[in-house]
Amino acid sequence: MAARLQLQHRTIRELAGDLPESSLRHPIHPGKWSAFENIAHLAAYQPVFINRLQQMDRESSPAFERYVAENDPLFPQYLERSPADLFGNIDDDRARILALFDEGGEALLGRTGLHPRYGLLTVKEWTEFFLLHEAHHLYTLFILVCDLRTSG
């Protein structure tokens, strides 16, 4: 898990970093997010995860609502940024996440928080959920980028 937490986010830039912003913003499938919207979502969710880690560190088993990007008042601001800004935010926030784990050590991994669907999860389980969610969007981004390259 530690290696994925340190490196997995770099795949975002590897997949999409050489495409022009206009291509990334182009909606490939009507009603579905563009490549850019997927990247903005991943960037917007990291601060949410940081806040949840901090809350689990200082409180006993806090309860969290399901994160929905469209309900996040900050998500539209991420959609206004450039891809370069989003890549930078993702890198900076991932460094913050890693620092929280370094500071919290093993004690942090055992802290818990209540997920509305999956129940009481440890920080280790929350982190696995975070990484799998990110991986899902990486897969989606891969497909969208391939579609962009073959259609353009």
PyMOL CGO cylinders between C-alpha atoms (Angstrom):
from pymol import cmd
from pymol.cgo import CYLINDER

trace = [
    CYLINDER, 0.00, 0.00, 0.00, 2.81, 2.43, 0.84, 0.3, 1, 1, 1, 1, 1, 1,
    CYLINDER, 2.81, 2.43, 0.84, 4.34, 2.21, -2.64, 0.3, 1, 1, 1, 1, 1, 1,
    CYLINDER, 4.34, 2.21, -2.64, 0.99, 2.85, -4.32, 0.3, 1, 1, 1, 1, 1, 1,
    CYLINDER, 0.99, 2.85, -4.32, 0.39, 5.82, -2.04, 0.3, 1, 1, 1, 1, 1, 1,
    CYLINDER, 0.39, 5.82, -2.04, 3.78, 7.25, -2.98, 0.3, 1, 1, 1, 1, 1, 1,
    CYLINDER, 3.78, 7.25, -2.98, 3.65, 6.57, -6.72, 0.3, 1, 1, 1, 1, 1, 1,
    CYLINDER, 3.65, 6.57, -6.72, 0.19, 5.80, -8.08, 0.3, 1, 1, 1, 1, 1, 1,
    CYLINDER, 0.19, 5.80, -8.08, -0.84, 9.45, -8.56, 0.3, 1, 1, 1, 1, 1, 1,
    CYLINDER, -0.84, 9.45, -8.56, 2.05, 9.97, -10.99, 0.3, 1, 1, 1, 1, 1, 1,
    CYLINDER, 2.05, 9.97, -10.99, 0.13, 7.88, -13.51, 0.3, 1, 1, 1, 1, 1, 1,
    CYLINDER, 0.13, 7.88, -13.51, -2.29, 10.79, -14.00, 0.3, 1, 1, 1, 1, 1, 1,
    CYLINDER, -2.29, 10.79, -14.00, 0.41, 12.96, -15.55, 0.3, 1, 1, 1, 1, 1, 1,
    CYLINDER, 0.41, 12.96, -15.55, 1.91, 10.01, -17.45, 0.3, 1, 1, 1, 1, 1, 1,
    CYLINDER, 1.91, 10.01, -17.45, -1.45, 9.28, -19.08, 0.3, 1, 1, 1, 1, 1, 1,
    CYLINDER, -1.45, 9.28, -19.08, -2.62, 12.79, -19.85, 0.3, 1, 1, 1, 1, 1, 1,
    CYLINDER, -2.62, 12.79, -19.85, 0.25, 15.23, -19.42, 0.3, 1, 1, 1, 1, 1, 1,
    CYLINDER, 0.25, 15.23, -19.42, 1.15, 15.52, -23.08, 0.3, 1, 1, 1, 1, 1, 1,
    CYLINDER, 1.15, 15.52, -23.08, -2.38, 16.19, -24.35, 0.3, 1, 1, 1, 1, 1, 1,
    CYLINDER, -2.38, 16.19, -24.35, -3.56, 19.76, -24.92, 0.3, 1, 1, 1, 1, 1, 1,
    CYLINDER, -3.56, 19.76, -24.92, -6.10, 21.11, -22.46, 0.3, 1, 1, 1, 1, 1, 1,
    CYLINDER, -6.10, 21.11, -22.46, -8.74, 21.40, -25.20, 0.3, 1, 1, 1, 1, 1, 1,
    CYLINDER, -8.74, 21.40, -25.20, -8.48, 17.65, -25.85, 0.3, 1, 1, 1, 1, 1, 1,
    CYLINDER, -8.48, 17.65, -25.85, -8.63, 16.78, -22.16, 0.3, 1, 1, 1, 1, 1, 1,
    CYLINDER, -8.63, 16.78, -22.16, -11.74, 18.91, -21.75, 0.3, 1, 1, 1, 1, 1, 1,
    CYLINDER, -11.74, 18.91, -21.75, -13.44, 17.37, -24.79, 0.3, 1, 1, 1, 1, 1, 1,
    CYLINDER, -13.44, 17.37, -24.79, -16.35, 15.17, -23.68, 0.3, 1, 1, 1, 1, 1, 1,
    CYLINDER, -16.35, 15.17, -23.68, -15.94, 11.80, -25.38, 0.3, 1, 1, 1, 1, 1, 1,
    CYLINDER, -15.94, 11.80, -25.38, -19.09, 10.13, -24.02, 0.3, 1, 1, 1, 1, 1, 1,
    CYLINDER, -19.09, 10.13, -24.02, -22.20, 12.29, -23.56, 0.3, 1, 1, 1, 1, 1, 1,
    CYLINDER, -22.20, 12.29, -23.56, -23.28, 12.50, -19.94, 0.3, 1, 1, 1, 1, 1, 1,
    CYLINDER, -23.28, 12.50, -19.94, -19.92, 11.19, -18.67, 0.3, 1, 1, 1, 1, 1, 1,
    CYLINDER, -19.92, 11.19, -18.67, -16.98, 13.12, -17.33, 0.3, 1, 1, 1, 1, 1, 1,
    CYLINDER, -16.98, 13.12, -17.33, -14.21, 14.18, -19.67, 0.3, 1, 1, 1, 1, 1, 1,
    CYLINDER, -14.21, 14.18, -19.67, -10.60, 13.24, -19.00, 0.3, 1, 1, 1, 1, 1, 1,
    CYLINDER, -10.60, 13.24, -19.00, -10.12, 16.69, -17.49, 0.3, 1, 1, 1, 1, 1, 1,
    CYLINDER, -10.12, 16.69, -17.49, -13.11, 16.31, -15.16, 0.3, 1, 1, 1, 1, 1, 1,
    CYLINDER, -13.11, 16.31, -15.16, -11.71, 12.99, -13.92, 0.3, 1, 1, 1, 1, 1, 1,
    CYLINDER, -11.71, 12.99, -13.92, -8.37, 14.70, -13.20, 0.3, 1, 1, 1, 1, 1, 1,
    CYLINDER, -8.37, 14.70, -13.20, -10.13, 17.60, -11.45, 0.3, 1, 1, 1, 1, 1, 1,
    CYLINDER, -10.13, 17.60, -11.45, -12.09, 15.12, -9.35, 0.3, 1, 1, 1, 1, 1, 1,
    CYLINDER, -12.09, 15.12, -9.35, -8.93, 13.33, -8.24, 0.3, 1, 1, 1, 1, 1, 1,
    CYLINDER, -8.93, 13.33, -8.24, -7.35, 16.68, -7.36, 0.3, 1, 1, 1, 1, 1, 1,
    CYLINDER, -7.35, 16.68, -7.36, -10.45, 17.86, -5.47, 0.3, 1, 1, 1, 1, 1, 1,
    CYLINDER, -10.45, 17.86, -5.47, -10.80, 14.66, -3.46, 0.3, 1, 1, 1, 1, 1, 1,
    CYLINDER, -10.80, 14.66, -3.46, -7.29, 14.63, -2.00, 0.3, 1, 1, 1, 1, 1, 1,
    CYLINDER, -7.29, 14.63, -2.00, -7.95, 17.59, 0.38, 0.3, 1, 1, 1, 1, 1, 1,
    CYLINDER, -7.95, 17.59, 0.38, -11.13, 15.82, 1.49, 0.3, 1, 1, 1, 1, 1, 1,
    CYLINDER, -11.13, 15.82, 1.49, -9.08, 12.72, 2.27, 0.3, 1, 1, 1, 1, 1, 1,
    CYLINDER, -9.08, 12.72, 2.27, -6.51, 14.84, 4.11, 0.3, 1, 1, 1, 1, 1, 1,
    CYLINDER, -6.51, 14.84, 4.11, -9.25, 16.38, 6.25, 0.3, 1, 1, 1, 1, 1, 1,
    CYLINDER, -9.25, 16.38, 6.25, -10.69, 12.94, 6.99, 0.3, 1, 1, 1, 1, 1, 1,
    CYLINDER, -10.69, 12.94, 6.99, -7.28, 11.63, 8.04, 0.3, 1, 1, 1, 1, 1, 1,
    CYLINDER, -7.28, 11.63, 8.04, -6.78, 14.61, 10.33, 0.3, 1, 1, 1, 1, 1, 1,
    CYLINDER, -6.78, 14.61, 10.33, -10.26, 14.21, 11.81, 0.3, 1, 1, 1, 1, 1, 1,
    CYLINDER, -10.26, 14.21, 11.81, -9.72, 10.49, 12.45, 0.3, 1, 1, 1, 1, 1, 1,
    CYLINDER, -9.72, 10.49, 12.45, -6.41, 11.32, 14.11, 0.3, 1, 1, 1, 1, 1, 1,
    CYLINDER, -6.41, 11.32, 14.11, -7.95, 13.76, 16.59, 0.3, 1, 1, 1, 1, 1, 1,
    CYLINDER, -7.95, 13.76, 16.59, -11.46, 12.32, 17.11, 0.3, 1, 1, 1, 1, 1, 1,
    CYLINDER, -11.46, 12.32, 17.11, -12.78, 8.92, 18.08, 0.3, 1, 1, 1, 1, 1, 1,
    CYLINDER, -12.78, 8.92, 18.08, -14.39, 7.24, 15.05, 0.3, 1, 1, 1, 1, 1, 1,
    CYLINDER, -14.39, 7.24, 15.05, -15.92, 10.27, 13.30, 0.3, 1, 1, 1, 1, 1, 1,
    CYLINDER, -15.92, 10.27, 13.30, -18.72, 9.65, 10.80, 0.3, 1, 1, 1, 1, 1, 1,
    CYLINDER, -18.72, 9.65, 10.80, -18.30, 10.83, 7.22, 0.3, 1, 1, 1, 1, 1, 1,
    CYLINDER, -18.30, 10.83, 7.22, -20.85, 11.43, 4.49, 0.3, 1, 1, 1, 1, 1, 1,
    CYLINDER, -20.85, 11.43, 4.49, -20.36, 9.91, 1.07, 0.3, 1, 1, 1, 1, 1, 1,
    CYLINDER, -20.36, 9.91, 1.07, -18.26, 12.22, -1.09, 0.3, 1, 1, 1, 1, 1, 1,
    CYLINDER, -18.26, 12.22, -1.09, -20.05, 13.37, -4.24, 0.3, 1, 1, 1, 1, 1, 1,
    CYLINDER, -20.05, 13.37, -4.24, -18.05, 15.75, -6.42, 0.3, 1, 1, 1, 1, 1, 1,
    CYLINDER, -18.05, 15.75, -6.42, -21.15, 17.53, -7.69, 0.3, 1, 1, 1, 1, 1, 1,
    CYLINDER, -21.15, 17.53, -7.69, -22.08, 18.36, -4.08, 0.3, 1, 1, 1, 1, 1, 1,
    CYLINDER, -22.08, 18.36, -4.08, -18.58, 19.63, -3.24, 0.3, 1, 1, 1, 1, 1, 1,
    CYLINDER, -18.58, 19.63, -3.24, -18.70, 23.45, -3.29, 0.3, 1, 1, 1, 1, 1, 1,
    CYLINDER, -18.70, 23.45, -3.29, -14.98, 23.53, -4.15, 0.3, 1, 1, 1, 1, 1, 1,
    CYLINDER, -14.98, 23.53, -4.15, -15.17, 21.12, -7.12, 0.3, 1, 1, 1, 1, 1, 1,
    CYLINDER, -15.17, 21.12, -7.12, -16.21, 23.87, -9.62, 0.3, 1, 1, 1, 1, 1, 1,
    CYLINDER, -16.21, 23.87, -9.62, -13.04, 25.78, -8.68, 0.3, 1, 1, 1, 1, 1, 1,
    CYLINDER, -13.04, 25.78, -8.68, -10.95, 22.76, -9.64, 0.3, 1, 1, 1, 1, 1, 1,
    CYLINDER, -10.95, 22.76, -9.64, -12.72, 22.67, -13.00, 0.3, 1, 1, 1, 1, 1, 1,
    CYLINDER, -12.72, 22.67, -13.00, -11.51, 26.23, -13.64, 0.3, 1, 1, 1, 1, 1, 1,
    CYLINDER, -11.51, 26.23, -13.64, -7.83, 25.35, -13.19, 0.3, 1, 1, 1, 1, 1, 1,
    CYLINDER, -7.83, 25.35, -13.19, -5.36, 24.33, -15.84, 0.3, 1, 1, 1, 1, 1, 1,
    CYLINDER, -5.36, 24.33, -15.84, -4.11, 20.76, -16.13, 0.3, 1, 1, 1, 1, 1, 1,
    CYLINDER, -4.11, 20.76, -16.13, -0.66, 21.91, -14.99, 0.3, 1, 1, 1, 1, 1, 1,
    CYLINDER, -0.66, 21.91, -14.99, -2.18, 23.44, -11.85, 0.3, 1, 1, 1, 1, 1, 1,
    CYLINDER, -2.18, 23.44, -11.85, -4.12, 20.26, -11.14, 0.3, 1, 1, 1, 1, 1, 1,
    CYLINDER, -4.12, 20.26, -11.14, -1.02, 18.09, -11.58, 0.3, 1, 1, 1, 1, 1, 1,
    CYLINDER, -1.02, 18.09, -11.58, 0.83, 20.37, -9.16, 0.3, 1, 1, 1, 1, 1, 1,
    CYLINDER, 0.83, 20.37, -9.16, -2.04, 20.26, -6.64, 0.3, 1, 1, 1, 1, 1, 1,
    CYLINDER, -2.04, 20.26, -6.64, -2.14, 16.50, -6.84, 0.3, 1, 1, 1, 1, 1, 1,
    CYLINDER, -2.14, 16.50, -6.84, 1.60, 16.24, -6.21, 0.3, 1, 1, 1, 1, 1, 1,
    CYLINDER, 1.60, 16.24, -6.21, 1.51, 18.75, -3.33, 0.3, 1, 1, 1, 1, 1, 1,
    CYLINDER, 1.51, 18.75, -3.33, -1.50, 17.14, -1.66, 0.3, 1, 1, 1, 1, 1, 1,
    CYLINDER, -1.50, 17.14, -1.66, -0.01, 13.68, -2.01, 0.3, 1, 1, 1, 1, 1, 1,
    CYLINDER, -0.01, 13.68, -2.01, 3.11, 14.94, -0.24, 0.3, 1, 1, 1, 1, 1, 1,
    CYLINDER, 3.11, 14.94, -0.24, 0.82, 16.22, 2.56, 0.3, 1, 1, 1, 1, 1, 1,
    CYLINDER, 0.82, 16.22, 2.56, -0.87, 12.82, 2.81, 0.3, 1, 1, 1, 1, 1, 1,
    CYLINDER, -0.87, 12.82, 2.81, 2.49, 11.06, 3.02, 0.3, 1, 1, 1, 1, 1, 1,
    CYLINDER, 2.49, 11.06, 3.02, 3.64, 13.53, 5.69, 0.3, 1, 1, 1, 1, 1, 1,
    CYLINDER, 3.64, 13.53, 5.69, 0.53, 12.77, 7.76, 0.3, 1, 1, 1, 1, 1, 1,
    CYLINDER, 0.53, 12.77, 7.76, 1.39, 9.08, 7.65, 0.3, 1, 1, 1, 1, 1, 1,
    CYLINDER, 1.39, 9.08, 7.65, 5.00, 9.78, 8.58, 0.3, 1, 1, 1, 1, 1, 1,
    CYLINDER, 5.00, 9.78, 8.58, 3.91, 11.92, 11.53, 0.3, 1, 1, 1, 1, 1, 1,
    CYLINDER, 3.91, 11.92, 11.53, 1.14, 9.56, 12.69, 0.3, 1, 1, 1, 1, 1, 1,
    CYLINDER, 1.14, 9.56, 12.69, 3.06, 6.33, 12.32, 0.3, 1, 1, 1, 1, 1, 1,
    CYLINDER, 3.06, 6.33, 12.32, 1.49, 2.99, 13.21, 0.3, 1, 1, 1, 1, 1, 1,
    CYLINDER, 1.49, 2.99, 13.21, -0.88, 4.63, 15.68, 0.3, 1, 1, 1, 1, 1, 1,
    CYLINDER, -0.88, 4.63, 15.68, -2.63, 6.52, 12.88, 0.3, 1, 1, 1, 1, 1, 1,
    CYLINDER, -2.63, 6.52, 12.88, -3.23, 3.35, 10.84, 0.3, 1, 1, 1, 1, 1, 1,
    CYLINDER, -3.23, 3.35, 10.84, -5.39, 1.91, 13.61, 0.3, 1, 1, 1, 1, 1, 1,
    CYLINDER, -5.39, 1.91, 13.61, -7.61, 4.97, 14.03, 0.3, 1, 1, 1, 1, 1, 1,
    CYLINDER, -7.61, 4.97, 14.03, -11.13, 4.60, 12.63, 0.3, 1, 1, 1, 1, 1, 1,
    CYLINDER, -11.13, 4.60, 12.63, -13.84, 6.51, 10.84, 0.3, 1, 1, 1, 1, 1, 1,
    CYLINDER, -13.84, 6.51, 10.84, -17.39, 5.56, 9.91, 0.3, 1, 1, 1, 1, 1, 1,
    CYLINDER, -17.39, 5.56, 9.91, -18.17, 5.19, 6.20, 0.3, 1, 1, 1, 1, 1, 1,
    CYLINDER, -18.17, 5.19, 6.20, -21.91, 5.50, 5.41, 0.3, 1, 1, 1, 1, 1, 1,
    CYLINDER, -21.91, 5.50, 5.41, -21.94, 2.27, 3.37, 0.3, 1, 1, 1, 1, 1, 1,
    CYLINDER, -21.94, 2.27, 3.37, -18.96, 0.21, 4.53, 0.3, 1, 1, 1, 1, 1, 1,
    CYLINDER, -18.96, 0.21, 4.53, -19.16, 0.88, 8.25, 0.3, 1, 1, 1, 1, 1, 1,
    CYLINDER, -19.16, 0.88, 8.25, -16.27, 1.43, 10.61, 0.3, 1, 1, 1, 1, 1, 1,
    CYLINDER, -16.27, 1.43, 10.61, -12.96, 1.43, 8.71, 0.3, 1, 1, 1, 1, 1, 1,
    CYLINDER, -12.96, 1.43, 8.71, -9.42, 1.85, 9.98, 0.3, 1, 1, 1, 1, 1, 1,
    CYLINDER, -9.42, 1.85, 9.98, -7.20, 4.51, 8.43, 0.3, 1, 1, 1, 1, 1, 1,
    CYLINDER, -7.20, 4.51, 8.43, -5.43, 1.66, 6.67, 0.3, 1, 1, 1, 1, 1, 1,
    CYLINDER, -5.43, 1.66, 6.67, -8.76, 0.56, 5.15, 0.3, 1, 1, 1, 1, 1, 1,
    CYLINDER, -8.76, 0.56, 5.15, -9.72, 4.16, 4.30, 0.3, 1, 1, 1, 1, 1, 1,
    CYLINDER, -9.72, 4.16, 4.30, -6.40, 4.49, 2.52, 0.3, 1, 1, 1, 1, 1, 1,
    CYLINDER, -6.40, 4.49, 2.52, -6.99, 1.29, 0.55, 0.3, 1, 1, 1, 1, 1, 1,
    CYLINDER, -6.99, 1.29, 0.55, -10.43, 2.64, -0.41, 0.3, 1, 1, 1, 1, 1, 1,
    CYLINDER, -10.43, 2.64, -0.41, -8.82, 5.96, -1.44, 0.3, 1, 1, 1, 1, 1, 1,
    CYLINDER, -8.82, 5.96, -1.44, -6.22, 4.19, -3.62, 0.3, 1, 1, 1, 1, 1, 1,
    CYLINDER, -6.22, 4.19, -3.62, -8.76, 1.89, -5.25, 0.3, 1, 1, 1, 1, 1, 1,
    CYLINDER, -8.76, 1.89, -5.25, -11.03, 4.86, -5.98, 0.3, 1, 1, 1, 1, 1, 1,
    CYLINDER, -11.03, 4.86, -5.98, -8.08, 6.65, -7.55, 0.3, 1, 1, 1, 1, 1, 1,
    CYLINDER, -8.08, 6.65, -7.55, -7.18, 3.53, -9.55, 0.3, 1, 1, 1, 1, 1, 1,
    CYLINDER, -7.18, 3.53, -9.55, -10.74, 3.35, -10.88, 0.3, 1, 1, 1, 1, 1, 1,
    CYLINDER, -10.74, 3.35, -10.88, -10.40, 6.91, -12.20, 0.3, 1, 1, 1, 1, 1, 1,
    CYLINDER, -10.40, 6.91, -12.20, -6.95, 6.10, -13.61, 0.3, 1, 1, 1, 1, 1, 1,
    CYLINDER, -6.95, 6.10, -13.61, -8.50, 3.27, -15.59, 0.3, 1, 1, 1, 1, 1, 1,
    CYLINDER, -8.50, 3.27, -15.59, -11.25, 5.61, -16.80, 0.3, 1, 1, 1, 1, 1, 1,
    CYLINDER, -11.25, 5.61, -16.80, -8.63, 8.21, -17.70, 0.3, 1, 1, 1, 1, 1, 1,
    CYLINDER, -8.63, 8.21, -17.70, -6.64, 5.59, -19.63, 0.3, 1, 1, 1, 1, 1, 1,
    CYLINDER, -6.64, 5.59, -19.63, -9.72, 4.67, -21.69, 0.3, 1, 1, 1, 1, 1, 1,
    CYLINDER, -9.72, 4.67, -21.69, -10.61, 8.33, -22.33, 0.3, 1, 1, 1, 1, 1, 1,
    CYLINDER, -10.61, 8.33, -22.33, -7.06, 9.23, -23.37, 0.3, 1, 1, 1, 1, 1, 1,
    CYLINDER, -7.06, 9.23, -23.37, -6.94, 6.24, -25.74, 0.3, 1, 1, 1, 1, 1, 1,
    CYLINDER, -6.94, 6.24, -25.74, -10.27, 7.35, -27.22, 0.3, 1, 1, 1, 1, 1, 1,
    CYLINDER, -10.27, 7.35, -27.22, -8.95, 10.90, -27.61, 0.3, 1, 1, 1, 1, 1, 1,
    CYLINDER, -8.95, 10.90, -27.61, -5.79, 9.70, -29.34, 0.3, 1, 1, 1, 1, 1, 1,
    CYLINDER, -5.79, 9.70, -29.34, -7.65, 7.44, -31.78, 0.3, 1, 1, 1, 1, 1, 1,
    CYLINDER, -7.65, 7.44, -31.78, -10.39, 9.95, -32.59, 0.3, 1, 1, 1, 1, 1, 1,
    CYLINDER, -10.39, 9.95, -32.59, -8.07, 12.92, -33.08, 0.3, 1, 1, 1, 1, 1, 1,
]
cmd.load_cgo(trace, "trace")
